[in-house]
């Protein structure tokens, strides 16, 4: 996995919406630095949304309609951690951090 384009951090996400109102991300697809779409299976995730109102390190305020997830993906056999955010008002997923 290369670098994520800074200009457009929107991503495609396949997720499961459960009847208890939880969301489970399953796959992400994003555009790499070469402009090509890459798909990654999420092998583990943590929902960070239960913390109430808070501010992310990059200054994004998170509350109410924003759901934040730390997701573990496998890239060429190496586990990487990505942070993705779902904005229910805009119905849009974004990637905000890659480690």
N, C-alpha and C positions, 0 to 999 in steps of 0.2 A: 504494500500500500504506500503510495507516494503521498505527497502533500495534498491538502485539500485547498481548492480554489477559495481565496478570501472573498472575492467579489460576490459569489453566489454560493451560499452554504446550504441551500435547500437540498433535501434528499428525498428519495422514495423509500417508504417503509411499508413492509407487510407486517401487520400486527393483528392481534386478537383482542376484541373488546368483550369482556366478560360481563355477566349479568350483575355482578357485585360492583360494577363500574370501574374495575381495574383494567389496565391496558398492558398487554404483553407483546413487546416487539419481537419479531421472528427473523426478519431479514432486512438489510439495508442495501440501497443501491445509490452510489454517488459517482460524480464525475471526477476523475483524477486529474493530475496536472497536465496530462496529454490530451484532455478532452474526451477520454473514453469512459464509458460506464463500467463500473466494477460492482459486483454483487457479493455481499458477505453474509453468511449465516451467523446469527447471534447465538453463541453457545452459553451465555449466562448474562443476566442483567440484574440491576438493582434500581428500584423506583425511589428516587430522591424527593418525590413530590410531597411526601408526608411531613416535611419539616415546617410547613406553614410558609409565611412570607420570608424571603431571604434574597440576597444579592449574590450572583455568580461572580467568580473572579474577574470576568471580562466586563462587569458592570451591568449585566442584564438583570433586572428585577424580576423575580419569579413569585407569582401568586395566582390563586384561583384557577384561571383557564390555562395555565402553563403546566405541563407535565414534563419532568426531567428524568432521564434514565442514564445510568452508567452501564454500558454494554461491553461485553467481552466478545471479540471476534477473532477468528484465526486467519492470519495473512501469511501464506506460504509456510505454514507449520508453526508460526510464531503467534502467540496470543498478544493482542493489542486491546487497549481500553479506549473506547470512544464515548463521548457524552453527546446524547441527542436530546432534543427538546421538541415537544408537541404543543402547538398553540391551537387550542380548541376554537377560539374565536375566528382565526384565519384558516383553520383546517389545514395546517401546514407543519411539516417536520423540518428541522434544521439540525445540522451537526455543528457543535460549538467547540469541541476539543478532541484532539487525537493524541494518545500517549503511546 
